[in-house]
């Protein structure tokens, strides 16, 4: 199934809910030079709108990545024959636009023009071209906007700077959508994206506010979730619950909990399959640490035997092979280095 991704700021990909070791969403490195594959696409739409139609072109394959896939989204009209502008239309646009790179922008826009004309009344087809032109104008403007450089040094060390940059980017995208698109179309296309963006920004601000208690953080995140559509709110709640569960497990491990304590927590908070894997991993980890302790004792004994460097290295390697497999050996070597340091 062909997968396409809406053009959303990449900083929204990861949310962090940990208390108190919170983190903040990382911004993409916008200093790297990139090329917009849809540069001048709005002009291409305008030019394409005046070209004659040849529906036989639809019999030709569109793109390699579109083979054996269903077109995402829908083209629909209301009872008055006007184009319905909603998320389904955006998905329809993106299905073809996401192939740019394998096809030219001209080919993608040409295919959309033909499909509009074939499947929609004349007025609705023209409305679709107008909406497509505005959408691509926003894409072009947003590409340039997001290419503005950030201070990488400050971004790495200053959580408030990262949040400020995120807020600036999200607000800028909102404004650009309504500058280049019909405001109603922008609302229809990006309502869910913007709701999630607002939620993300709110959670990031909560995360860096060191004056909040754990209870206050949870209450504020609940308020932020309440503004999301129902399905998104449910997903956000699941993510928070999962993060808190993972945090509880990590705290147990950091405190050198026994296998029995880890098992009790795992089977209370995870699926049986996950819990089994967690317990097995903990047992393996504990066994490896015990083996490492024995291994280090024997290495120290070797050091007292007056061996040459070559003989010592060989004897140490033999010990490592005796206690650890190849996969574990690299970790042991890292532990050895940490011990030396």
C-alpha positions in Angstrom: 0.0 0.0 0.0 1.4 3.3 -1.0 2.1 5.5 2.0 2.2 9.3 1.8 2.9 11.8 4.5 1.3 15.2 4.9 3.7 18.0 4.9 3.8 18.7 8.7 6.7 20.1 10.6 9.0 17.1 11.4 9.4 18.4 15.0 6.0 16.9 15.8 7.1 13.4 15.3 8.2 12.7 18.9 6.5 13.6 22.2 8.1 13.2 25.6 6.0 12.8 28.7 8.5 11.6 31.3 8.5 13.1 34.7 10.8 14.5 36.0 13.4 13.7 33.4 11.5 15.5 30.7 12.8 16.2 27.2 11.7 18.6 24.5 10.9 17.9 21.0 14.0 18.3 18.8 13.8 20.6 15.8 15.1 19.4 12.5 18.5 20.8 11.3 17.2 23.4 8.9 20.7 24.6 8.1 21.3 21.7 5.6 20.8 22.8 2.0 17.7 21.2 0.5 15.8 21.5 -2.8 12.1 22.0 -3.1 10.9 19.4 -5.7 7.7 21.3 -6.2 9.3 24.7 -6.8 7.1 26.8 -9.2 4.3 24.2 -9.0 1.6 26.9 -8.6 2.6 28.4 -11.9 2.5 24.9 -13.4 -1.1 24.6 -12.3 -2.0 27.9 -13.8 -0.4 26.9 -17.1 -1.9 23.4 -17.0 -5.4 24.8 -16.5 -5.4 26.2 -20.0 -4.2 23.1 -21.8 -6.5 20.8 -23.9 -7.6 17.5 -22.3 -6.8 14.1 -23.7 -8.3 11.5 -21.4 -6.4 8.7 -23.2 -3.4 9.8 -21.2 -5.1 8.2 -18.2 -4.4 4.8 -19.7 -0.7 5.3 -19.3 0.9 4.3 -16.0 1.4 7.2 -13.7 4.4 6.3 -11.4 6.2 3.2 -10.3 5.3 3.7 -6.7 1.6 3.9 -7.7 1.5 0.5 -9.3 -1.1 -1.8 -7.7 -2.2 0.8 -5.2 -5.6 2.5 -4.7 -5.9 6.2 -5.0 -6.1 7.7 -1.5 -8.9 10.2 -0.8 -11.9 11.1 -2.9 -13.2 13.7 -5.3 -16.8 14.6 -4.2 -19.4 17.3 -4.8 -22.3 18.5 -2.7 -25.9 18.7 -3.7 -25.3 21.9 -5.6 -22.4 20.5 -7.7 -19.7 22.3 -5.8 -16.5 20.7 -4.8 -16.3 19.3 -1.3 -13.1 20.6 0.2 -12.0 18.4 3.1 -9.3 15.9 4.3 -10.3 13.5 1.6 -9.5 16.0 -1.1 -6.2 16.8 0.5 -5.4 13.0 0.6 -6.3 12.8 -3.1 -3.9 15.6 -3.9 -1.1 14.2 -1.8 -1.4 10.7 -3.4 -0.2 12.1 -6.7 2.1 14.9 -5.4 4.0 12.4 -3.2 5.2 10.7 -6.4 7.1 13.8 -7.5 10.7 12.7 -7.8 9.7 9.6 -9.7 7.6 11.8 -11.9 7.9 15.5 -12.7 5.7 18.1 -11.1 4.2 18.7 -14.5 3.2 15.0 -14.8 1.6 14.9 -11.4 -0.4 18.1 -11.9 -1.4 16.9 -15.4 -2.7 13.7 -14.0 -4.7 15.5 -11.4 -6.1 17.9 -14.0 -7.3 15.0 -16.2 -8.9 13.3 -13.2 -10.7 16.4 -12.1 -12.1 17.0 -15.5 -13.2 13.4 -16.0 -14.7 12.9 -12.6 -16.2 16.2 -11.6 -18.7 18.7 -13.1 -17.0 21.5 -14.9 -17.4 24.1 -12.1 -16.2 21.7 -9.5 -13.2 20.7 -11.7 -12.2 24.4 -11.9 -12.6 24.7 -8.1 -10.3 21.7 -7.7 -7.6 23.4 -9.8 -7.9 26.6 -7.8 -7.7 24.7 -4.5 -4.7 22.7 -5.8 -2.9 25.9 -6.9 -3.4 27.5 -3.4 -2.3 24.3 -1.7 0.9 24.2 -3.7 1.5 27.9 -3.2 1.4 27.2 0.6 3.7 24.3 0.2 6.2 26.4 -1.7 6.0 29.2 0.9 6.2 26.8 3.8 9.3 25.1 2.3 11.1 28.4 2.2 9.9 29.4 5.7 11.0 26.2 7.3 14.4 26.4 5.6 15.3 29.5 7.7 18.4 28.5 9.8 18.3 28.0 13.5 21.1 28.3 16.0 22.1 24.6 16.3 24.3 25.3 19.4 21.5 27.0 21.2 19.0 24.4 20.1 21.1 21.6 21.6 21.5 23.4 25.0 18.5 25.6 25.5 15.1 23.9 25.9 13.3 27.3 26.0 14.9 28.2 22.6 13.7 24.9 21.1 10.1 25.5 22.3 10.2 29.1 21.1 11.4 28.0 17.7 8.7 25.3 17.6 6.0 27.9 18.5 7.3 30.3 15.8 7.3 27.6 13.2 3.8 26.3 14.0 2.3 29.8 14.1 4.1 30.7 10.9 2.6 27.7 9.1 -0.9 28.5 10.3 -0.5 32.0 8.9 0.9 30.8 5.6 -1.9 28.4 5.0 -4.5 31.2 5.2 -2.4 33.6 3.3 -2.0 31.3 0.2 -5.1 29.2 0.5 -8.8 30.0 0.9 -9.2 30.1 4.8 -12.0 27.6 4.7 -9.9 25.2 2.6 -7.0 25.7 5.1 -9.3 24.9 8.0 -10.6 21.8 6.2 -7.2 20.5 5.1 -5.3 21.2 8.4 -7.8 21.1 11.2 -6.4 17.9 12.7 -2.7 18.8 12.0 -3.2 22.2 13.8 -5.0 20.6 16.7 -2.2 18.2 17.2 0.4 21.0 16.8 -1.4 23.1 19.5 -1.4 20.1 21.8 2.3 19.3 21.1 3.3 22.9 21.8 1.3 22.9 25.0 2.9 19.7 26.3 6.3 21.0 25.4 5.7 24.2 27.5 4.5 22.1 30.3 7.6 19.9 30.1 10.1 22.8 30.5 8.2 24.5 33.3 10.3 23.4 36.3 7.9 25.1 38.8 5.0 22.6 38.1 4.4 19.6 40.3 3.8 16.2 38.8 0.0 16.6 39.6 -0.1 20.0 37.9 1.7 18.6 34.8 -0.9 15.8 34.5 -3.8 18.3 34.9 -2.4 20.7 32.3 -1.8 17.8 29.8 -5.3 16.6 30.4 -6.5 20.1 29.5 -4.4 20.1 26.4 -5.8 16.7 25.3 -9.4 18.0 25.7 -8.9 20.3 22.7 -8.1 17.3 20.4 -10.5 15.4 18.3 -11.8 12.3 20.2 -9.6 9.7 18.4 -6.5 11.8 18.7 -7.1 12.5 22.4 -7.4 8.7 22.9 -4.1 8.1 21.2 -2.4 10.9 23.1 -3.8 9.4 26.4 -2.5 6.0 25.4 0.9 7.5 24.6 1.1 9.2 28.0 0.0 6.1 29.8 2.6 4.1 28.0 5.3 6.6 28.7 4.5 6.6 32.4 4.5 2.8 32.5 7.9 2.7 30.8 9.2 5.3 33.2 8.1 3.2 36.1 9.9 0.2 34.7 13.0 2.2 34.1 13.0 3.4 37.7 12.8 -0.2 38.9 15.8 -1.1 36.7 17.8 1.9 37.8 17.2 0.9 41.4 18.5 -2.6 40.8 15.2 -4.3 41.5 15.0 -8.0 41.8 13.7 -10.3 39.1 10.6 -10.9 41.2 9.9 -7.1 41.5 10.4 -6.6 37.8 8.2 -9.5 37.0 5.4 -8.3 39.2 5.5 -4.8 37.7 5.7 -6.1 34.1 2.8 -8.5 34.4 0.7 -5.8 36.0 1.4 -3.1 33.4 2.2 -4.9 30.1 0.7 -7.5 27.9 1.7 -11.1 28.8 4.0 -11.3 25.8 5.7 -8.0 26.6 6.0 -8.9 30.3 7.6 -12.3 29.4 10.1 -10.5 27.2 10.9 -7.9 29.9 11.5 -10.6 32.5 13.7 -12.7 30.2 15.7 -9.7 29.3 16.2 -8.7 32.9 17.3 -12.2 33.8 19.7 -12.3 30.9 21.1 -8.9 31.9 21.5 -9.9 35.6 23.2 -13.1 34.5 25.6 -11.2 32.2 26.5 -8.8 35.0 27.2 -11.7 37.3 29.4 -13.3 34.6 31.1 -10.0 34.2 32.0 -9.8 37.9 33.6 -13.2 37.7 35.4 -12.3 34.5 36.8 -9.1 36.0 38.0 -11.0 39.1 39.9 -13.4 36.8 41.3 -10.6 34.7 42.7 -9.0 37.9 44.3 -12.3 38.8 45.9 -12.4 35.3 47.4 -9.0 35.9 49.2 -10.3 39.0 50.9 -13.2 37.1 53.6 -11.1 35.4 52.5 -12.1 31.9 53.9 -10.3 28.8 51.5 -7.9 27.2 50.9 -10.3 24.3 50.2 -13.3 26.6 48.0 -11.1 28.9 45.9 -10.0 25.9 45.5 -13.5 24.7 44.6 -14.9 28.1 42.1 -12.1 28.5 40.6 -12.8 25.1 40.3 -16.5 26.1 38.4 -15.5 29.2 36.0 -13.3 27.3 35.3 -16.2 24.9 34.7 -18.5 27.8 32.1 -16.3 29.5 30.5 -14.3 26.7 29.2 -14.8 23.1 30.2 -12.6 20.2 27.2 -10.4 20.6 28.0 -9.8 24.3 31.7 -9.3 23.7 31.3 -5.7 22.3 29.4 -4.7 25.4 32.0 -6.3 27.7 34.7 -4.4 25.9 32.8 -1.1 26.5 32.5 -2.0 30.2 36.2 -2.7 30.3 37.0 0.7 28.8 34.7 2.3 31.3 36.4 0.4 34.1 39.9 1.6 32.9 38.7 5.2 32.7 
